[in-house]
Amino acid sequence: MNHPNATNDGYHALKIKDELPISDYISAIIIPKIYESDLRPVIPKSLLDKVHYLENDCKDIWYWTEKVYDYIESIEYIK
């Protein structure tokens, strides 16, 4: 909502015109550890310090969501 090109088109809750440079607006990117070797080489250098890999040892999406939420809360620089 704070993006200078944010608009409401009456259909989408929020729409960004032109582009959204996520490196300016993202706090953390959480990736299951199993994908680390596949994704690390293609992540832009500007985002590397925001990427975190977590072991997905959860039995379902609800436990994974809770694990990610708890981890993000613990990251010092986001607070």
N, CA, C and O of each residue as an XYZ file, in Angstrom:
316
protein
N       0.810     -1.197      0.000
C       0.000      0.000      0.000
C       0.855      1.264      0.000
O       0.394      2.328     -0.413
N       2.098      1.149      0.462
C       2.978      2.317      0.531
C       3.735      2.562     -0.767
O       4.448      3.558     -0.894
N       3.586      1.672     -1.716
C       4.274      1.841     -2.990
C       3.709      3.060     -3.723
O       2.492      3.243     -3.760
N       4.572      3.894     -4.306
C       4.086      5.118     -4.958
C       3.168      4.870     -6.159
O       2.410      5.761     -6.541
N       3.223      3.686     -6.754
C       2.358      3.388     -7.899
C       1.213      2.439     -7.532
O       0.643      1.786     -8.406
N       0.879      2.364     -6.245
C      -0.235      1.520     -5.809
C      -1.548      2.162     -6.235
O      -1.712      3.381     -6.184
N      -2.469      1.320     -6.651
C      -3.764      1.819     -7.095
C      -4.842      0.791     -6.767
O      -4.546     -0.386     -6.565
N      -6.061      1.232     -6.717
C      -7.194      0.347     -6.550
C      -7.984      0.412     -7.841
O      -8.501      1.466     -8.211
N      -8.075     -0.722     -8.528
C      -8.781     -0.733     -9.814
C     -10.236     -1.170     -9.680
O     -10.914     -1.391    -10.684
N     -10.717     -1.294     -8.442
C     -12.096     -1.691     -8.226
C     -12.298     -3.198     -8.244
O     -13.386     -3.681     -7.930
N     -11.269     -3.942     -8.604
C     -11.373     -5.389     -8.654
C     -10.372     -6.034     -7.695
O     -10.730     -6.875     -6.871
N      -9.116     -5.622     -7.824
C      -8.057     -6.135     -6.949
C      -7.972     -5.265     -5.693
O      -8.232     -4.063     -5.736
N      -7.609     -5.886     -4.590
C      -7.459     -5.118     -3.345
C      -6.350     -4.082     -3.483
O      -6.447     -2.987     -2.931
N      -5.313     -4.422     -4.209
C      -4.194     -3.508     -4.436
C      -3.499     -3.927     -5.718
O      -3.261     -5.112     -5.948
N      -3.182     -2.969     -6.532
C      -2.500     -3.245     -7.793
C      -1.339     -2.274     -7.912
O      -1.481     -1.087     -7.616
N      -0.183     -2.782     -8.349
C       0.999     -1.946     -8.550
C       1.175     -1.729    -10.042
O       1.283     -2.684    -10.812
N       1.202     -0.471    -10.443
C       1.417     -0.143    -11.848
C       2.914     -0.223    -12.151
O       3.743      0.128    -11.311
N       3.243     -0.676    -13.324
C       4.603     -0.758    -13.858
C       5.391     -1.903    -13.228
O       5.425     -2.991    -13.804
N       6.021     -1.709    -12.080
C       6.843     -2.765    -11.490
C       6.843     -2.659     -9.976
O       6.498     -1.628     -9.399
N       7.238     -3.750     -9.357
C       7.387     -3.781     -7.910
C       8.759     -4.376     -7.606
O       8.935     -5.593     -7.665
N       9.723     -3.529     -7.282
C      11.050     -4.050     -6.919
C      10.985     -4.659     -5.519
O      11.072     -3.943     -4.522
N      10.835     -5.971     -5.449
C      10.579     -6.605     -4.150
C      11.708     -6.404     -3.155
O      11.474     -6.449     -1.947
N      12.918     -6.185     -3.628
C      14.022     -5.994     -2.684
C      13.801     -4.782     -1.792
O      14.357     -4.717     -0.695
N      13.011     -3.832     -2.235
C      12.720     -2.640     -1.431
C      11.597     -2.863     -0.417
O      11.471     -2.100      0.541
N      10.797     -3.882     -0.615
C       9.589     -4.044      0.180
C       9.504     -5.352      0.952
O       8.595     -5.517      1.766
N      10.413     -6.277      0.725
C      10.313     -7.593      1.366
C      11.162     -7.645      2.625
O      12.275     -7.119      2.653
N      10.646     -8.268      3.645
C      11.382     -8.404      4.903
C      12.121     -9.726      4.983
O      13.265     -9.774      5.433
N      11.477    -10.796      4.550
C      12.095    -12.116      4.605
C      11.465    -13.022      3.558
O      10.287    -12.898      3.226
N      12.278    -13.926      3.055
C      11.821    -14.953      2.128
C      12.147    -16.281      2.794
O      13.304    -16.544      3.124
N      11.146    -17.108      2.990
C      11.334    -18.403      3.631
C      11.185    -19.486      2.571
O      10.186    -19.547      1.855
N      12.199    -20.337      2.489
C      12.210    -21.412      1.497
C      12.473    -22.724      2.225
O      13.356    -22.793      3.079
N      11.704    -23.774      1.889
C      12.017    -25.071      2.481
C      13.450    -25.484      2.134
O      13.878    -25.356      0.987
N      14.179    -25.974      3.121
C      15.595    -26.307      2.976
C      15.855    -27.279      1.827
O      16.926    -27.234      1.223
N      14.923    -28.134      1.520
C      15.088    -29.110      0.452
C      15.344    -28.441     -0.910
O      15.929    -29.060     -1.799
N      14.912    -27.193     -1.076
C      15.075    -26.482     -2.344
C      16.273    -25.537     -2.366
O      16.498    -24.846     -3.360
N      17.028    -25.503     -1.299
C      18.141    -24.551     -1.198
C      19.129    -24.673     -2.357
O      19.466    -23.667     -2.979
N      19.592    -25.868     -2.655
C      20.603    -26.019     -3.714
C      20.054    -25.661     -5.091
O      20.815    -25.240     -5.962
N      18.756    -25.820     -5.303
C      18.146    -25.466     -6.591
C      17.939    -23.960     -6.729
O      18.123    -23.400     -7.810
N      17.558    -23.308     -5.637
C      17.162    -21.901     -5.716
C      18.279    -20.909     -5.413
O      18.284    -19.808     -5.965
N      19.220    -21.271     -4.556
C      20.283    -20.329     -4.180
C      20.983    -19.717     -5.400
O      21.228    -18.511     -5.400
N      21.316    -20.494     -6.436
C      22.030    -19.909     -7.581
C      21.237    -18.861     -8.375
O      21.831    -18.048     -9.084
N      19.923    -18.873     -8.264
C      19.121    -17.943     -9.072
C      18.549    -16.777     -8.266
O      17.837    -15.937     -8.816
N      18.849    -16.720     -6.992
C      18.360    -15.620     -6.163
C      19.273    -14.415     -6.365
O      20.492    -14.534     -6.237
N      18.694    -13.254     -6.680
C      19.521    -12.053     -6.875
C      20.319    -11.710     -5.613
O      19.834    -11.887     -4.496
N      21.523    -11.228     -5.801
C      22.399    -10.874     -4.678
C      21.738     -9.877     -3.735
O      21.993     -9.898     -2.531
N      20.907     -9.021     -4.263
C      20.246     -8.015     -3.427
C      19.262     -8.630     -2.436
O      18.858     -7.969     -1.479
N      18.872     -9.883     -2.652
C      17.912    -10.541     -1.763
C      18.530    -11.610     -0.874
O      17.860    -12.120      0.024
N      19.776    -11.958     -1.100
C      20.393    -13.070     -0.374
C      20.329    -12.929      1.141
O      20.128    -13.920      1.841
N      20.493    -11.731      1.651
C      20.471    -11.563      3.108
C      19.060    -11.656      3.686
O      18.894    -11.690      4.905
N      18.059    -11.698      2.837
C      16.677    -11.805      3.305
C      16.117    -13.217      3.150
O      14.988    -13.487      3.562
N      16.900    -14.115      2.558
C      16.450    -15.478      2.316
C      16.851    -16.370      3.486
O      17.989    -16.338      3.952
N      15.902    -17.156      3.942
C      16.122    -18.087      5.048
C      15.589    -19.449      4.624
O      14.513    -19.555      4.035
N      16.357    -20.486      4.932
C      15.966    -21.850      4.589
C      15.599    -22.589      5.871
O      16.383    -22.645      6.818
N      14.402    -23.151      5.884
C      13.936    -23.888      7.055
C      13.635    -25.330      6.678
O      13.117    -25.619      5.599
N      13.969    -26.210      7.582
C      13.638    -27.621      7.397
C      12.117    -27.768      7.488
O      11.500    -27.333      8.461
N      11.531    -28.376      6.478
C      10.088    -28.602      6.503
C       9.836    -30.003      7.061
O       9.644    -30.966      6.319
N       9.841    -30.083      8.363
C       9.592    -31.346      9.041
C       8.171    -31.376      9.603
O       7.889    -32.066     10.583
N       7.300    -30.627      8.972
C       5.929    -30.462      9.455
C       5.004    -31.472      8.784
O       5.234    -31.892      7.650
N       3.957    -31.852      9.509
C       3.047    -32.858      8.967
C       2.034    -32.292      7.968
O       1.458    -33.045      7.182
N       1.814    -30.987      7.989
C       0.894    -30.394      7.026
C       1.158    -28.892      6.894
O       2.044    -28.351      7.555
N       0.399    -28.240      6.054
C       0.587    -26.814      5.754
C       0.358    -25.947      6.986
O       0.966    -24.884      7.115
N      -0.499    -26.380      7.880
C      -0.811    -25.578      9.060
C       0.379    -25.521     10.017
O       0.669    -24.473     10.594
N       1.063    -26.648     10.181
C       2.253    -26.664     11.032
C       3.392    -25.895     10.378
O       4.159    -25.208     11.053
N       3.496    -26.016      9.059
C       4.527    -25.259      8.330
C       4.281    -23.762      8.486
O       5.214    -23.002      8.745
N       3.053    -23.344      8.334
C       2.707    -21.929      8.470
C       3.066    -21.419      9.858
O       3.622    -20.330      9.995
N       2.756    -22.191     10.873
C       3.088    -21.790     12.247
C       4.606    -21.723     12.449
O       5.107    -20.802     13.094
N       5.324    -22.681     11.907
C       6.786    -22.698     12.032
C       7.395    -21.466     11.367
O       8.275    -20.820     11.935
N       6.929    -21.149     10.176
C       7.435    -19.975      9.457
C       7.098    -18.702     10.224
O       7.954    -17.831     10.382
N       5.875    -18.586     10.697
C       5.455    -17.399     11.456
C       6.324    -17.224     12.699
O       6.800    -16.123     12.977
N       6.529    -18.300     13.442
C       7.361    -18.225     14.651
C       8.796    -17.833     14.304
O       9.415    -17.050     15.024
N       9.321    -18.368     13.217
C      10.684    -18.041     12.806
C      10.791    -16.566     12.437
O      11.733    -15.890     12.850
N       9.851    -16.072     11.678
C       9.880    -14.668     11.257
C       9.801    -13.747     12.472
O      10.481    -12.722     12.522
N       8.979    -14.109     13.443
C       8.899    -13.303     14.666
C      10.239    -13.247     15.390
O      10.544    -12.263     16.064
N      11.032    -14.293     15.253
C      12.311    -14.347     15.974
C      13.448    -13.611     15.269
O      14.506    -13.398     15.861
N      13.243    -13.225     14.023
C      14.303    -12.542     13.274
C      14.442    -11.119     13.821
O      13.497    -10.331     13.768
N      15.585    -10.808     14.327
C      15.823     -9.537     15.017
C      15.630     -8.316     14.114
O      15.022     -7.334     14.540
N      16.129     -8.358     12.889
C      16.097     -7.156     12.054
C      14.723     -6.796     11.537
O      14.530     -5.686     11.041
N      13.769     -7.691     11.637
C      12.412     -7.392     11.170
C      11.655     -6.589     12.228
O      10.787     -5.779     11.901
N      11.986     -6.816     13.471
C      11.255     -6.151     14.564
C      11.488     -4.666     14.597
O      10.942     -3.975     15.457
